[in-house]
Amino acid sequence: MPKRIFVTGASGFVGAAVVEELVRRGFGVNALVNRRDLSGIAGDIRSVKGDLFDPVTLDSGMTGCDAVLHLVGIIMEQSQKGITFARIHAEGTKAAVESTRRAGIRRFIQMSALGTRENAVSTYHKTKWQGELAVRNSELDWTIIRPSMIHGPRGEFMQVEAKWARKQAPPYLFMPYFGKGFFGLGGAGGIQPVYVNEVARAFVDAIENPTTVKQTYELGGSDQLTWPRMHNIVARKLVGKNRLTMAIPAWYAKLLTKIAPAAWLPFNWDQVVMSQEENTCDLIPFERDFGWKPLGFEAAFGAYAAAL
């Protein structure tokens, strides 16, 4: 019988791509969804309505499953609604691990993030680390995957990139990034964007790959880029020429996050901090154990640019 996989965050940007990859390979899917459904994806999919903090929903949804892919994560907090990094990344992962244990499932694959570490500066990475600890300290057959920035045509960030390239969204006159120094001219951390379909491929590959058990993998595309370089790849593909790129001083952006209402800003303090760190990785361990090399950003973006 085909295996059945329980997927959290199944209706999100990455989750939907993972579900598509699972059904393409013949897996059945029990998909934990909150508001959105997966009616647009054809296959053996059972939607489980609920959230990570309803043990009855989790336990019933995992019944009959052979593995759990835990993909839930947020990049923006909504504290007034109780949606915080600590609750979703740390407490939510603990809840998923505990339910997996109760269901008698051994295989657990965790979505983390590149840059996650014990001494992280950002709350985002700190809480991702706490979630990782819940997984590592379990007796499950776990694998942790830490992707870099994930891109794809349905991703919110690439939709904004397209608007910047076409001068359809503020700041209109240039494509922005956060830069070091008083005037922002000191550059920013490097990035290694990875295509969402390849993130999905990695998660599904790991399910039946025993080499990956009890291992953590950093995952990026094969291109290491600066922010201006990425902006210009997007601009050339979409409008046929480079656009002006300009840095917003990181100190000024962080100040804004402290004094302006969160609803007024399209970014938060954590995102500014993380943009100043190197977000690149060594792909050798991943390529060795998974047997393939991710695409570079330009090649992957070129494959879907027309969809933006």
N, C-alpha and C positions, 0 to 999 in steps of 0.2 A: 504494500500500500504506500502511496506517496506520503511523505512526511508533512505534518501540519506545524506551522510556525506561528507563535504569538508575537505580535509586533506592537510595541507602544509608540505613540506619536505617529501613527500610521497615516494620518491625513495631512501631515506637515510636508514641507518642501522635500526633505530627504526621505521621510517616511513613505510618501507616495511613490517615489522612485524605487525604493526597496521593495514595496509590495508589487510593483510592476515587474521587477526582476524575479521575484519569487514565483509569481504565477507563470511567467514566461518559461521558467524551468520546471514547472509542473508541481510545485509545492502548493498545499492548501494553506490559507492564511486566516487566522483569527486576529482581526485588526481592532485595536483599542482606539476609539475615536471619541472626540468630545462634541464639537459642534458640526464640523464638516463631515460628509460621508465620502465613500469611495465608489459611488455609482458609475463614475466614468471609466473604471478599470474593469475589464472583463476577466473572469476567472473564478476559482473556488475561494471566495472571500466571504467570511462571516464578520459583519461589523459588530463590535462589542461597545455599546454606548456607556460611557462612564469616565472615570479618571483614576489616577494612581493611588488616590487616598480612599478608595472604596474597596476594601478587601474582598467583599462578596463578589463584586464585579470582576476583580482580578482573578480570584480563585475559579469562578465559573468559566471565565474566558480562557484560562489556561488548561482547562480540562481537555485531555486528549491530544495535547500538543507535545512536540518532541524537542523544541528549543524555544528560547525567548530572545528576541532582538529588542534591546531597550534603547530607543532613539530619542526619547523626550528631552527637550532642552529649550531654553529661551535665551534671547540676546538682550531683551528689554524687560525690566521689571515693571509690574503694576502693583505696587505695594498696597494701594487702597483695596485691591481685590484679593490680596493675599498671594499674589503671584510674584515670588521673589526667587533669586538665585538659590538661596539656601533651601527653600522649601522644595523647589522643583529638582534641582541637581543633586542635593544631598538626601533630603528626606524622601523624595520621590524614588530615588534609586534604591534606598533601603527598603521601601515598600515593595518594589518590584522584585528585589532579591528574596525577601521573605516569602512572597507569594510563590515564587519559583520553587523554593524549598518545599513549601506546603504541597505543591502540585506534584512533587517527586520528579521534576525535570532537572536534568543535569547540565544541559548546554545553555550557556548564557553569554550573549555577545553585547558589549556595552559601547555606546557612542560617547566618546569623550571629546577632547579638543586639543589640537596642537598648542603647546605652551602650558598645559596643565602640569602643576608641580606643587610640592608641599609649601615652598616659600614664595608662591606667586604674589604679585602685587595686586592684581585685580581680584575683586570678589568673584567674578565669573570663573576665573581659573581656580581660585581657592575652593569654591564649592564643587567644581568639577572633580578636583582632587579628593574631596570628601566622599563624593559618589564613587570614585574609583576604589577608595579604601573599603567601602561597603562590599564591593565586588571581590576585591583581592582577599579579604578576610573571610569570605564565604568558602564553603567546601565545594562549590559548583565548579564545573569545567568551563571556566570563563576565558574570554578573549576581550581585550580592550583595544579599540581603534581610535586614534587621535587624528582626525582630519584637520588640514589647514582650512583656509577660507574655501567654502564650497560654492561653486557657481553653476548656473544653469538657467535656461530661459524662464522658468517659473519662479526663480529666486527673487526675492524683493530687492536685493542689492544690485543684481544685474539689470533689473528693470529701471532702477534709479540711474545706473551707469548710462543706459541707453538715453534716458531723458537728458542727462548732463551733456552727452555727446551731441544731442540734437538741440541744445539750448532751450529745453522745455521745462526745466526745473531750476530753482535757485541753487547756486548763485548765477546761473545763466551765462555769464561772460567767461567762465573758466571751469575746469573740472578740479574739484578741491581734494585735498588730503591734509592730514595733520603733520606739521613739521616741528622739529626740535629747534631750540634757540629762541631768542627774543622776537625775531621777525619770521620764525618758522623756516629759516633757510638751511637748517642743519640736517635735513633729510628725515626719513622715517625708517621704521623697521622694514626689512625685506619680507616679501610675501611669496607664497608658492601655491596659487589657487589650484584646486582639484575639482574635476568635473563631477557633478552629482551622480551621473550614471555609473561612473567608476567607483564612487563611494558605495553605491548600491551593489555593484558587482563584488566589491571586497567583502561586504557583510554577508552576502549569500555564499560566496566562496568559502568563508570561514566556517560555516555551519558543519560541514563534513570533512574539514581538513584537520586531522588530529595534531599536526605540527603546530598549529596556532593555539592550542590549549595552554592556558596559564601564561600567555604572552601578550605584550603590549606593543602595538605598531603605530608609528607615526606615518601619516599618509598625506602626500601632497602631489601636485602635478610635477612633470619633469622640468618645468621652467621656474627658476627663481628670479623674481622681478622686483623692481621698485614700483611704488605707486604711480609715478608719472608714466613709466613704461606700460603698465597695465592700462591706464587711461588711454594712452595713444593707440594701443592695439585695438581697443574698443572703438575709438573714434574713427580710425582708418577703415575698419570693417563696416561701420554703419554710415559714415558720412563722407568717406573717401579721402580724408585728410586728418592730420593731427589737429588737436584742439589745444588751446592754452591750458596748461596745468599750473596750479598755484597752491602754495601751502597756507593753511590757517595755523598760526602758532598754537602748539599743543597746550601751552600754559593758559592761553586765552580761552581755548575751547573748554578746558577743565574748569576755569573760573565760571564760564557760562552755565555749566551743569550744576554749579553750587548756588547760583543766584537766580536763575531763570526757572520757571515752572517746567517740569519734565515734558509736559504736553506741547510746549512750544519748540522743542528741539528734536531733530531727527537722529540724535546720537546721545550717548550717556557717558559718564565718567569712565566706566570700564572700557568702553570702546576706544576712547582717546588713549588711555594708558596702554592698551594692547597694541594699538597701531604703532607705538614707539618701540616695541620689542621685535626682535627677529622672529618671524613666523615661518621659518624654513626648516627642512629636515633632511636627514640621510635616508634615502629610499632603499638602500641595499638590503636591510633585514626584510622589508616588505617584499621586494622583488624576489629574494631568495625563497621565502616560504610560500608566496602566492603564485610565483611563476610568470608574472607579467609586469610590464612597466606602464605606469599611467601616462596619459597624453600630456603634452605641454599646454599651456593656456591658449596660445594662439591657435593651435590646431583644433582644440576642443571648442573654443568660442566660434571659430569659423564654421563649425558644423551646425551651429544653431542660431547664428547671428540673424539670419533672415526671419526667425520666429519672434524676434524682439520688435 
